[in-house]
């Protein structure tokens, strides 16, 4: 189990996993039609910034809960 924890804590692996999450989320949102995106409150051009902001907010929330 310690090997798995070491891999999870590896900064390179962590950055790669974050990139995968970002990429997959952007891809999923880009798959939605414009009306659905409008319901969410964004337009297609805002997707990368929207996802990045949500990931940062989620990361901050996790850090606050860990403290």
Helices and strands as residue ranges (DSSP letters): H 2-9, H 11-30, H 34-40, G 44-46, H 47-66
